[in-house]
């Protein structure tokens, strides 16, 4: 220690500054109290201590937010989007009242469609008007392909107490277009959790069970509904969609055979569809396989129509051959497995007003799907027992 004057017994160096122990002690105690408080709140309001906590799959659950569908399509109304404690959507009551479970991706979830207009509720309303009411639950998860659906039976549906549907309607195809490509990895959340890094698995476990995470998402959903689009991959509409003109497709219908690596991808899809049907059967339910379509094509009186470009050319979306190849493969496997098979892609005509982007339906489009499902399945479901068992 240096001195301004020579150091000596008569002039010792100034004493060193004493540590701020009281200040450190107070900070430590406050940090401990804060940690204990967070722990108690998490244990009280989180999902950590539940016997069925779905730690292996990230779900939006125990959540209610308000969305303005007018931001997505003309005529859209307020949507009160609710997922129950088990991650299911719908007005079916409790899990034991579910007779029909629907699975699919965001086109099944229909986040920007009011409850009463989702195809699940339209189907339920038709059934209630024609026979005993049958509970219809919405188990759609954004981005899930058949890969995600198979994981759902392993890590989600089997953990919901008293969930024993008689029927499972699987709306599949669109999200499997990307299976086997780098795009798929960002969508199938269950697969990411099971096969991701340790950090990813820990992160998703925290997101799925933390009370603070749920509170944060709820507040963010209230003040910034765009977070839903971020999760679901939906695109908003800043301007009305242009009017599309249609004409019969004048060329040979394109086949997936012209696409590189399409055949092995479609064959692998068929095996996943087979596995999914057997998983549904193992769950004690009967499978209904429903093909899917986009807004890029129409079938009118059995004839394929494409969009007319500005120069008068009739064209189809580039994904059309692969999607229809997947649909045809699903129908083939469905018939082989003795499941109920519906070719919605060819049988239901949806127009531009029925979509708010290339694949997601407006309330009008969802109602048409509900009407279609009742037309095709109503007699089969009504003929079942009052509990809906086949």
CORTAKA-V959097 format. One record per residue. N is the residue number from 0. RES is the residue in one letter. SS is DSSP state (2 for helix, 1 for strand, 0 for the rest). PHI is phi in radians with two decimals (999 if undefined). Layout:
BEGIN
N/RES/SS/PHI
N/RES/SS/PHI
END
This chain:
BEGIN
0/X/0/999
1/X/0/-1.42
2/X/0/-2.20
3/X/0/-1.27
4/X/0/-2.13
5/X/0/-0.97
6/X/0/-1.35
7/X/1/-2.80
8/X/0/-0.96
9/X/0/-1.42
10/X/1/-2.29
11/X/0/-1.24
12/X/0/-1.17
13/X/0/-1.12
14/X/0/-1.15
15/X/0/-1.17
16/X/0/-1.14
17/X/0/-1.29
18/X/0/-1.03
19/X/0/-1.50
20/X/2/-1.05
21/X/2/-1.04
22/X/2/-1.17
23/X/2/-1.12
24/X/2/-1.12
25/X/2/-1.13
26/X/2/-1.10
27/X/2/-1.12
28/X/2/-1.12
29/X/2/-1.11
30/X/2/-1.11
31/X/2/-1.11
32/X/2/-1.10
33/X/2/-1.11
34/X/2/-1.11
35/X/2/-1.12
36/X/2/-1.10
37/X/2/-1.09
38/X/2/-1.07
39/X/2/-1.12
40/X/2/-1.14
41/X/2/-1.12
42/X/2/-1.17
43/X/2/-1.37
44/X/2/-1.92
45/X/0/-1.46
46/X/0/-2.00
47/X/0/-1.17
48/X/0/-1.66
49/X/0/-1.24
50/X/0/-1.10
51/X/0/-1.98
52/X/0/-1.90
53/X/0/0.94
54/X/0/-1.10
55/X/0/-1.64
56/X/0/-2.51
57/X/0/-1.45
58/X/0/-2.22
59/X/0/-1.45
60/X/0/-2.57
61/X/0/0.90
62/X/1/-2.42
63/X/1/-2.39
64/X/1/-2.40
65/X/1/-1.87
66/X/1/-2.22
67/X/1/-1.87
68/X/2/-1.18
69/X/2/-1.10
70/X/2/-1.25
71/X/0/-1.82
72/X/0/-2.76
73/X/0/-1.02
74/X/0/1.47
75/X/0/-1.17
76/X/0/-2.00
77/X/1/-1.16
78/X/1/-2.03
79/X/1/-1.69
80/X/1/-1.55
81/X/1/-2.27
82/X/1/-2.07
83/X/0/-1.38
84/X/0/-1.09
85/X/0/-1.73
86/X/0/1.57
87/X/0/-1.64
88/X/1/-1.99
89/X/0/2.33
90/X/0/-1.93
91/X/0/-1.56
92/X/0/1.74
93/X/0/-2.00
94/X/2/-0.95
95/X/2/-1.20
96/X/2/-1.62
97/X/1/-1.42
98/X/1/-1.72
99/X/1/-2.19
100/X/1/-1.93
101/X/1/-1.83
102/X/1/-2.20
103/X/0/2.90
104/X/0/-1.73
105/X/2/-1.17
106/X/2/-1.25
107/X/2/-1.57
108/X/2/-1.09
109/X/0/0.97
110/X/0/-1.07
111/X/0/-1.74
112/X/0/-2.10
113/X/0/-1.03
114/X/2/-0.88
115/X/2/-1.18
116/X/2/-1.82
117/X/0/-1.11
118/X/2/-1.14
119/X/2/-1.14
120/X/2/-1.26
121/X/2/-1.14
122/X/2/-1.07
123/X/2/-1.08
124/X/2/-1.14
125/X/2/-1.08
126/X/2/-1.12
127/X/2/-1.14
128/X/2/-1.38
129/X/2/-2.00
130/X/0/-3.10
131/X/0/-1.14
132/X/0/-1.11
133/X/0/-2.12
134/X/1/-1.22
135/X/1/-2.07
136/X/1/-1.85
137/X/1/-1.72
138/X/0/-1.90
139/X/0/-1.25
140/X/0/-2.20
141/X/0/-0.95
142/X/0/1.44
143/X/0/-1.23
144/X/0/-1.75
145/X/2/-1.07
146/X/2/-1.06
147/X/2/-1.15
148/X/2/-1.10
149/X/2/-1.10
150/X/2/-1.17
151/X/2/-1.09
152/X/2/-1.27
153/X/2/-1.49
154/X/2/-2.21
155/X/0/-2.26
156/X/2/-1.04
157/X/2/-1.28
158/X/2/-1.75
159/X/0/-1.52
160/X/0/-1.06
161/X/0/1.13
162/X/0/-1.54
163/X/0/-2.40
164/X/0/-1.16
165/X/0/-1.47
166/X/1/-2.33
167/X/1/-2.18
168/X/1/-1.69
169/X/1/-1.85
170/X/1/-1.67
171/X/0/-2.34
172/X/0/2.33
173/X/0/-1.05
174/X/2/-1.29
175/X/2/-1.36
176/X/2/-0.98
177/X/2/-1.65
178/X/0/-1.17
179/X/0/1.67
180/X/0/-2.06
181/X/0/-1.17
182/X/0/-1.14
183/X/2/-1.05
184/X/2/-1.04
185/X/2/-1.41
186/X/0/-1.84
187/X/0/-1.28
188/X/2/-1.05
189/X/2/-1.09
190/X/2/-1.16
191/X/2/-1.02
192/X/2/-1.19
193/X/2/-1.31
194/X/2/-2.03
195/X/0/-1.36
196/X/0/-1.24
197/X/2/-1.04
198/X/2/-1.09
199/X/2/-1.13
200/X/2/-1.16
201/X/2/-1.13
202/X/2/-1.04
203/X/2/-1.22
204/X/2/-1.12
205/X/2/-1.13
206/X/2/-1.08
207/X/2/-1.35
208/X/2/-2.01
209/X/0/-1.35
210/X/2/-1.16
211/X/2/-1.20
212/X/2/-1.15
213/X/2/-1.09
214/X/2/-1.13
215/X/2/-1.07
216/X/2/-1.17
217/X/2/-1.13
218/X/2/-1.12
219/X/2/-1.14
220/X/2/-1.17
221/X/2/-1.23
222/X/2/-1.64
223/X/0/-2.62
224/X/0/-1.16
225/X/2/-1.10
226/X/2/-1.09
227/X/2/-1.18
228/X/2/-1.11
229/X/2/-1.13
230/X/2/-1.27
231/X/2/-1.56
232/X/0/1.29
233/X/0/-1.50
234/X/0/-1.93
235/X/0/-1.30
236/X/0/-1.98
237/X/0/-1.42
238/X/0/-2.40
239/X/0/-1.05
240/X/0/-1.18
241/X/0/-1.17
242/X/0/-1.20
243/X/0/-1.78
244/X/0/-1.84
245/X/1/-2.05
246/X/1/-2.69
247/X/1/-0.98
248/X/0/-1.31
249/X/0/-1.52
250/X/0/-1.87
251/X/0/-1.00
252/X/0/-1.13
253/X/0/-1.13
254/X/0/-1.86
255/X/2/-1.16
256/X/2/-1.06
257/X/2/-1.40
258/X/0/-1.66
259/X/0/-1.16
260/X/0/1.09
261/X/2/-1.24
262/X/2/-1.06
263/X/2/-1.11
264/X/2/-1.19
265/X/2/-1.23
266/X/2/-1.11
267/X/2/-1.11
268/X/2/-1.08
269/X/2/-1.03
270/X/2/-1.18
271/X/2/-1.19
272/X/2/-1.10
273/X/2/-1.07
274/X/2/-1.11
275/X/2/-1.17
276/X/2/-1.05
277/X/2/-1.24
278/X/2/-1.15
279/X/2/-1.11
280/X/2/-1.11
281/X/2/-1.16
282/X/0/-1.43
283/X/0/1.56
284/X/0/-2.13
285/X/1/-1.78
286/X/1/-1.58
287/X/1/-2.14
288/X/1/-1.76
289/X/1/-2.12
290/X/0/-1.31
291/X/0/-2.19
292/X/0/-2.42
293/X/0/-2.01
294/X/0/-1.51
295/X/0/-1.57
296/X/0/-2.64
297/X/1/-2.43
298/X/1/-1.97
299/X/1/-1.98
300/X/0/0.94
301/X/0/1.42
302/X/1/-1.90
303/X/1/-1.24
304/X/1/-2.09
305/X/1/-2.04
306/X/1/-1.45
307/X/1/-1.72
308/X/0/-1.37
309/X/0/-1.09
310/X/0/-1.63
311/X/0/1.54
312/X/0/-1.41
313/X/1/-1.67
314/X/1/-2.37
315/X/0/-2.11
316/X/0/-1.09
317/X/0/-1.08
318/X/0/-1.42
319/X/2/-0.98
320/X/2/-1.04
321/X/2/-1.22
322/X/2/-1.07
323/X/2/-1.22
324/X/2/-1.12
325/X/2/-1.12
326/X/2/-1.05
327/X/2/-1.13
328/X/2/-1.16
329/X/2/-1.09
330/X/2/-1.14
331/X/2/-1.08
332/X/2/-1.15
333/X/2/-1.00
334/X/2/-1.17
335/X/2/-1.08
336/X/0/-1.55
337/X/0/1.28
338/X/0/-1.53
339/X/1/-1.53
340/X/1/-2.12
341/X/1/-2.17
342/X/0/-1.68
343/X/2/-1.00
344/X/2/-0.99
345/X/2/-1.74
346/X/2/-1.58
347/X/0/-1.88
348/X/0/-1.58
349/X/0/-2.00
350/X/0/-1.74
351/X/2/-1.04
352/X/2/-1.26
353/X/2/-1.55
354/X/1/-2.14
355/X/0/-1.87
356/X/0/-2.57
357/X/0/-1.24
358/X/0/-2.34
359/X/0/-1.58
360/X/1/-1.54
361/X/0/-1.33
362/X/2/-1.02
363/X/2/-1.09
364/X/2/-1.12
365/X/2/-1.12
366/X/2/-1.09
367/X/2/-1.10
368/X/2/-1.15
369/X/2/-1.06
370/X/2/-1.08
371/X/2/-1.08
372/X/2/-1.09
373/X/2/-1.19
374/X/2/-1.02
375/X/2/-1.47
376/X/2/-1.89
377/X/2/-0.89
378/X/2/-1.02
379/X/2/-1.16
380/X/2/-1.26
381/X/2/-1.18
382/X/0/-1.22
383/X/0/-1.27
384/X/0/-1.16
385/X/0/-0.97
386/X/0/-1.48
387/X/0/1.46
388/X/0/-1.39
389/X/0/-1.24
END
